[in-house]
C-alpha cells in the first residue's frame, strides 16, 4: 500500500531479514497465544530464540517450564505475590543452574517489551497491554500484535509512536488482511471483508439468547480460546473490536469494512479490489499460522500450521450479520468513529460485563445492554487526536465503575 502515510501494518514495507535466529520476547506466555507461539519457536530453533517471557503469574509451574525449555534470560510476572511460587518452580526446573532474572509488578511486562530483541509478541489479553505495546514501539522493536485492545483503546497514542509497517498483526483476521493486501496498492482496495464464525449462538434471535448460560457461551464451535475472548466471540464484540482494529491498522474508512458470518472459520478475511476481484486468505482454524506471520514476516515458516486436504469435499458458507441479535458490531463502529476515549470506554465496560456474566451476575443480553448504556452515558469522548494515556486510564476507570454500578442495579432488580 504505497500511499503516504503508510499504514501501521503494511506488507509492502521492506523488512530487513534477521541475521541468524530472530530474538523474540513473548508477553502473555502462559495464555493461548503465548503457548502456541512457544510451540512454534521450539519447533523452529534455527529461526527463533525467545529471550524473555511475561505472564500474569497464576501459572508459575508452566512459566518456569517455558523458561527452562527456552533458556530465557528474563521472566516477568505482573503480580508481585507470585514471585515466591515462581522462584520455587524455577528452582525445581533449573536445579543447581543459575536462575533467569525475575521482574515483578505492574510494569514488568513493559520492561521486557523494551528489552533488547528483534520482535515483541504481545499476547496479553485486555487493555493492560497498552503500556507494553507503546514500550515495544518506542524501543524500535517489530511488534507482533495479538493484543488488539491496546491498539483500540490507544489508537492515536500508538499511531504517534509507530513507524510505518512496524506492526505485524497476529489476529487471524488481520493476518489474513495483511497477506491479501500484499496483492495490490491501497488505491486498489474497494473494501475489507472481516469474517466471523458467528460463535456458538449463530442463528439465534435476541429472545432466544436471553437465558443462555456461561457454559453455552464458552462452547465455541471452531476455536479454543480463553474465556474472555470466547465470550467476546459469542457476543460478537470481538468482531466489533476487529473492525476498529482494521480501520486503525490499514487506514481504511469504516464504511468500507464489512463483516460477514462464515461458520467454518476457514476463510479468515478477504480484500475486495476495485477491479471486482476478491482475495481470501484461508487455512484450517489454527492460530500458529498467524503467529508465524507475526514473528517471521517477511519469511514464511514451513509447517507452521496444518494445510487443507483438497482431496476431500467441503462446503464453505457465508451469511449476513444479524445486527438485531448481535448489536455489538454496530456499536463498535460508532465508538470507532467517535474516537478519543470512546473505544476505551466500550472496551473497559465490556471487560467488566464479561466478568460479571462469567460470575453469574449478569445475563448474556445484559452484556451489550450495559455496555451500550455506559457508552451512551459517556457521551462526547475526550482527547480526540490529542489523546493522552491519562485520558485513557481515566475513561477506563469511569467505565468500569459505571458498568459495575449498572450490573449491581440490574442484579438487585432481578432479585426484587
N, C-alpha and C positions, 0 to 999 in steps of 0.2 A: 504494500500500500504506500505509494510513493509521494502522496501529497504532504504538505507541511502544515501543521506539525505532525510528526509521526505518532501513531497510537502507542499506548503503553505496551501493548502486546502486538508485535509486528513480525511475522515470519520472514519478511524480506530483509530485516536487519542482518548484516553480515557478521555473525558471531565468530570470534576467533576460536579456532579449535583448541581445546585444552592440551597442554603437553603432558603426555603420560596419563596418569589417573587424575580424575577430577575430584577435588576435595569438596565434600558436601556436609552441611550442617542440617540436622533433621530436628525440627521443632514439632512437638506432639508425637514423640516417637512411639509411645505405647498405645496410641489410638489406631483407628482403622487405616488411615493414610500412612502413618508412620511405620506400622508393622509391615505393610505391603512394600513400602519403599525400602525397608531394610532387607526384606526377602530379595528384592531386585538387586540391591547392592551386593549381597552375599553371593548371588549367582553370577555376578559380573565384577569380580575383584580386580580385573585388569583395567576396568573403565572407571570405577568409582572407589573412593575411600571416604568414610564418614569420620569427621574429626571431632564432632561434638553432638550431644543429644540433649533435648529438653523434654520434660513431661510435667504433668501436674504434681505427681508424687504418690498417687494412690496405688501404683503397681510396682513397688520397689523391686520385687524379685525379677520381673520381666525387664525392667530398666537396667538392672545390674547385669543380667544375662546378655542384653543387647550390647552394653558397654564392653563386656569381655570379648564377645564374638567379633566386635568391630574394632577393638583396641583403640577406643577413642581417647582423646586427651582430656576432655571436659564433659561432665554430666551436670545438668542443671534441673532443679525442681522448683516449682512455684511456691510450694508450701514448706516453710522452714521446719515445721514439726515433723516432716517426712525424712529429714536428714538422718536421724539415728537408724531408722529401719533401712534406709538406703545404704548407709555405711556398712551395716551388718551384712546386708545382701551382697554388697561388693566384696567384702572380705571372704564370704563363702565362695564367690566366683573366682577371685584372684588368688586366694591362698596367701602365700608369702610374697607375692609380687606386689610392687607399688600400685596403689590405687590411683585412678584418674582424679583430676581436680574436681571438686564438688562446689557448685554455686547454688545458692538457695535464696528464695524470696520472690516477690512480685516482678522484680527487674531481671531475674536470672535469664529468662528466655531472650530478653532484649540484649543482654550482654553477649550471649553466644551468637545471636543473629549478626552482631557486628564483628565477630571474631574472624581471623584470617581463614578464608576459604574461597572457592570459586562460586558455589551456588548455595543458597539457603532455601530449603524446602519448608515452607510454613504450613504445617498440617494441624495447627491449633484450631479448635472449634470455638467460635464466638468472637465478639468484638475485642476481647482481650488480646487478640493477635495484632491489633493496630500498631502498638509500640514496636514489637519485633519487625513488622513489615517496614516501618519507617527507618528503623535502625539498619536493616539489611540494605535498603536502597541508598541511604546516606553514606554507608560504608563502601558503596560501589559494587556490591555483590549482585549477581544474577539472582532474581527472586522467582523460584518455582512456587506459584501461589495456589494453595488449596484452601486457604483461609479467606473465602470470599467476603466475609463480614468486614474485614479490615479495610478493604477497598470500598465497600458500600458505605460504611459509616464515615470514612475519612477520605472520600474521593478527592476533593480539592487538595488536601494535605499530601496524599500520595502523588497526585499529578504534579505537585510543585517540586518534589524531590526526585521523581523517577526520570531517568533518561529514556529517550525513545527506544522501545523494544527491550527495556531492562526486565520486564516481567514476562514470564512464560506461564500461562495458565495451566492448572492441573485439574480443575473440574472437568469431568468428561465432556460436557457440552462445550466448554470454551477451548479445550484442547482440540475438539473437533472443528470448531470455527477457525481456530488458529491454523490448522493444517489446510482446510479448504480455502482459506483466504490467500494462501500462497499461490493459487492459480490465477490471480488477477490483481489489478490495482484497486485502490479504494474507489476510484471513479467508476470502476466496472461493477460495483456491488449495488444491487437493487434492494435486497433485504437479507437479514439474518433470520433463520428459522431455528428456534431452540426447541428441541424435543423434550417431552415429559412422559414418563411411564404412565402417569395417571395415578400412581400409588395403589394402595390396597382398596380404595373406595371408588375407583373409576366406574362411572355409570350410575352411581347413586345420586339421589336428589338430596337437597338440603334437609328435607324432612326425614329421610332415611338415615342421615348422618347424626341425628340428634342424640342417639343413645349408643353410639359405637364406643367400645371400650379401649383401654390402654393396650391390651393385647391385640385387639383388632388393628389398631393404628401401627403397631410395631411389626406386623406381619407383611413386610414389603414383598411384592411378588417377584422382583428380579434382582434387587441389590441387598447386600448385607452391610449395614452401616450402623453407626452409633445411634442411641435412642433419640437424641435431639434432631439429628439430620433426618432420621426415619420419620418422625412426626412431621417435620417440615415438608417432607415429601408427600405425606398423607394430606396435609392442608394445601399443598402446592405453594406454600410460602417460599420453599427452596427455589421454585421456578421463578417466582417474582423477584427474588434476590438475584437470580441469574440474568434476568432481563436488565436490571440496573447494572450488573457487572459487565454485561456485553456492551452496553452503552459507554461505560467508562473505559473499558479496555480498547475498544475499536473505533470510538468516535462516530458511531452510527446513531442517528436520531431514534427516539423511542418509537415513532410511528413506522419505522422500517425494521422493527424487531418483532417477530411473530412467534407465538407459542402454539405447537400442535402436540396432540397426545399420540404417543407411539408405544403401545403396551409392551412390545417385545424388548425394548431398550437396545436394539441392535444399531440403529442409526442414532448417533449421539448429537448431531445437529447438522444443519445444512446452510449453504450460502447460495442464494439465487442471484445470478448476474444479469446485467442489463440486456444481454442478447437472448434471454429466456432459458438459458441452461442453469441447472442446479447441481452443485457438487455436494454429495453427502459423505460424511466420514462414518464408517461402520466397522464395528468389531463386536464379538460377544461381550456381554457385561462383565468387565474386569478392570479395576482401577489401575492395575500395573502398567497398562498401555499408556494412559495419560501421565502417570508418574514418570515413566521412561522419557516421554516427550519433555516433561518439565525439567528433569535433571540432565538430560542428554543432548537436547537440541543444540546444533542442527543435525547431529548424528542420530540415527535410529538404533535401538538396542535389539539385536536379533533375539527372537524368542521371548520378548518381554511379557507377552500375554498370548492366550490362545487365539487361533485364527478360525474362520468359518470352514466347515466341511461342505464345500459346494456340491458334493455328490449327493447330498441329502436335500429333499424338498423342504421348503419352509415358506411361511406366509408372514409378510410384514404389513402391518395395518397402521393407518393414520386417521385420527379423528379430531374434530374441532374441540376447543376447550369449552367446558361448561362453566361460564362465568358466574352463573347464579349459585350453583352449588359450591364453587371454588372462587370466591371474590378476591383472593389474595394477590393474584397477578395484576388485576386492575388497580388495586390499592398500591402495590409496589410501583407501578408505572407513575401513579400520581405523586408519590413521595419522591421518586427519582426526578421527576420534572420540577418539583418544588426545590429540590437540592438543599443546601445548607445543612441544618441539623435534622431535617425531616427523615432521611433514611436511618439515622442513628436512633431516633425515637421509634420508628417502625420496628427495627431490628431488636432493640432492647425490650420493648413491650412484648414482642413475640417470644423472646427467650424466657421472660418471666411467665408468660401464659403457657408455654410448653411445659415448663417445670411444674406449674400448677396442675395441668392436665395429667402429667405423668404421676403426680402425687394424689390424684383423685379429687382435687379441689375445684376443678373446672371441667364442664362438659366439652366435647370436641368442638361443637359450633361456637362455644364460648371463647375459644382461642381468637378467632378472627373478629368476633363481635367486640371483644375487649380491645384488641389491637386497633380496630377501626375507631373506637371511641377515644382512645388515647391519642391517635394521630389527629383526629378532628379537633380535640380539645387543645392540642399543641398549637394549632393554627399556623401563623406565618413563621417559617423557620428562621433561626438566627444564622449569621455567618455568611451565607452565600458563597461567593468565590473567595472571600477573605476568612473562611472558616479556620478556627484555631482548635488545637487539641482540647483546650479548656472548654470551648463551646460544646464539643462532642461529649466530654465527660459530664458536664452539667446537664445536657439534654438527656443522656442516658440515665443519669441518676434520677431525674424527674420522671422519666417514662417508666422506669422500673417501679418506683414508689407508687405512681398513679395506677399502674397495672395491678400491683398488689392490693391497693385500696379497692379497686373495682372488682377484683376477684373475691376479696373478702366480703364485700357487699352482696355480690351475687350468691355466694355460698350461704350467707345469713338469710337472704330472702328465700332461697330454696328450702331451707330448713324450717322456716316460719310456718 
